[in-house]
Amino acid sequence: MIGLKFIHPFHRISGRSPFVGADRSAVLKLNKNCEYSFKPKYWDTKTQNCKDLVKKLMEGDPTKRLTGKEALEHKWFLPVNNNGVQSLKTLTR
């Protein structure tokens, strides 16, 4: 089961819940089985780095899920330099 702190980024970025079902039981089953999708209507405008981060936060196996520190080190958070390249070097200039 995925906790709220990992569901929150999905919801904030897409404006939608990752788990939609007919009733509470169906939603809990989807959560327990980590069954979600990136519906194109809400996700087509998001970058691959953004989707990659959310996937890694929504990992069903807690031992494989990103930690907070790992999430903040994800390439989605890296600044982009004037050439459109993401790099930590951009932070030091």
N, C-alpha and C positions, 0 to 999 in steps of 0.2 A: 504494500500500500504506500502511496506517495503522500507525504505530508504537505500541508498548506504552504510552507515556505518554498517548496519546489514547484508547486502549482502556480503560485503567485506571479512569477515572471511570464509564464505562458499567458495568463489572463491579462496582465498589464500590457504585453506586447500586442496581443491579438484582439483584446477586448472581449474575448469569449472564454468560457470554461473549457478545459480540455476534455471533460467527461460530461456528455449529455445523454441522458436516458429518459425513459418514460416515467420512471419513479425513482425514489431514493435508493431502493434496492438495486436497480439497474445501474445507477451512477456508482454506487459502492463497488459493484462487481467490476465495472470498467476500471475503476481506480485500482482495485486489488490486482487485476490482471495487467495493469499498466497499458490499457488499450486507449489510445488517443490518435488523432491524425491532424495534420496541418491542412486544414481546408483551404483550397486555393483562394477563395473569396477574401480570406483574412490574412493569408500568409504569402501570397505571390509577390507582394511588394517588399517583403523582408529579405535581407541578405542571407546567403548560405551560412555565414559565420553566426548570424543571429539564430538561425534554426539549429545549427550545430550545438550552440550553447544550451538552448532550451532542451534539446534531445538529451544532452548529457546531464542536465538537472532533473529531467523526468525519468531517468534510468530507474527501473524497478528494483534492481539489486543494489541495496545500500552500499555494498562493498565496492561497487563499480561507479557509483554516482559521484559527481564532483563535490569536493568540499567547498566551503565558502572561499577559502584562499585560492583553490584551483580555479573556481569560477571567475574570480577577479583577475586571474592571470590569463584567462581565455583571450584568444586573439580578437574577439568581438570588442573587447574593451580597449584594445591598443589604439592609440591615436593615429590618424592618417596624416602623412607629410604632404607637402605641396605637390608631389608627384603621384599622389593617390596610393602610396605604399604604407602599409601598417608596420610600425616599428616602435620599439621602446626608445630608440635613439631620438625620436621626435620629442620625447619628454625632456631630454637633456639639453635641448637647444634653447 
